[in-house]
Amino acid sequence: MKTYLVGGAVRDRLLDYPVKERDWLVVGETADSMLAAGFRPVGKDFPVFLHPGNHEEYALARTERKTAPGYKGFAVHADSDVTLEEDLLRRDLTVNAMAMDANGELFDPFHGRRDLENRILRHVSPAFSEDPVRILRVARFAARYAHLGFIVAEETQALMREMVLAGETDFLVAERVWAELHKALLERSPAAFFQVLRDCGALRVIFPEVDALFGVPQPEKHHPEIDTGVHVLMVLAQATRLSEKAEVRLAALLHDLGKALTPSQHWPSHHGHEQKGLPVLAKLCQRLRVPNSFKLLCVQVMQYHTHCHRALELRADTLIDMLQAIGAFKPDSRLDEFLQACEADARGRTGFEDRPYPQADYIRSAAMVAATVDTSAVLLKGLQGPQIGIAIHKLRVQAVSDYKQGYQHLTTESA
């Protein structure tokens, strides 16, 4: 049995990048011979087997032939007559089309190592255009390696633009889009994912709500970058600095969707964009089948990020209402994630990247003060139903009001 380490494991080993998983390619075997050797089949679309000992994936060398539009329209041929080079030829990028044998010898028929050294993401062959998921994969690899200086080859960008114009991206299904988006959000530079998609025109098709933000101006005084699309990618970059959670990063990216709905005669003002964007967000989440945990945080950040920025000016009752609305007093509170996304918004502006954001600590302290009020007197009054909540709300408002006065006094003395 001839086996080769292939794909990401070879690429990342050559980059001296952490190798998370290993994929193996088997040449000269059949499905029957793999079963006879004790391998367990797991592949649905093509023959993939789990090693009987270490349970790593071993795939038979295969070729593919396009039979219909979209990413499922392929006929797969996997048998003992498929060569190593034939298998590597069907892969997406040259940096992913390398193989290494047990002795460490590299097989690189499409010059992937050279492209690694030159920091280029380049397609292997015209067959790249047969699978629209590859556009998302290229964008995701850009998100993973942008910090190393990787760029997409001009000819690959041109091919992706042709694919978009040919309508290939129209065949992408929600599950695949979300899978690639989720992975991209966890990469080191997720903003690069959206930039690559925009450069080839795919953003307009796959994420039209985000694409619509480009070209929409904001007040230069508060947003020196002016363009809302540029702003949300800057916010995503800041969220990446502040949190490793994909939920925070997605909420940061989508918080300003409502600004695309502002009539141009009202530019650069965007009054009420927080509420206007909620139906747009709901449709996006429904279309892509975004998990509820992501959706909830996105809604909270969209609806209340302006309140968060103005926290030091808010009345105590308004602040309590916001904290109540985002679930800050619940055992599973995600207040920290909410604040991280809002801080990313404040910092995602030209010249504001390293500005302090005292609102976050202020809100955390106010939430703690409100959550720890003594409610025993309320419970002893014999109140029923909603009356209990109203009474506790009043106690929390008073506690935060007292805290606010002390905070203002302290900051005035410090000044």
ABEGO torsion letter per residue (X at the ends): XBBBBBEAAAAAAAAGBBBABBBBBBBGBBAAAAAAAGBBBABAABBBBBBAAAGBBBBBBBBBBBABBEAABBBBBBBAABBAAAAAAABABAAAABBBBAAGBBBBAAGAAAAAAAGBBBBABAAAAABAAAAAAAAAAAAAAAAAGBBBBAAAAAAAAAAAAAGAAAABBAAAAAAAAAAAAABABAAAAAAAAAAAGAAAAABAAAAAABGBBBBAAABAAGBAAAAAAAAAAAAAAABABAAAAAAAAAAAAAAAABBAAAOABBBGAAAAAAAAAAAAAAAAGBBAAAAAAAAAAAAAAAAAAAAAABBAAAAAAAAAAAGAABAABAAAAAAAAAAAAAABBBGAAABBBAAAAAAAAAAAAAAABBAAAAAAAGBBEAAAAAAAAAAAAAAAAAAAAAAAAAAAAAX
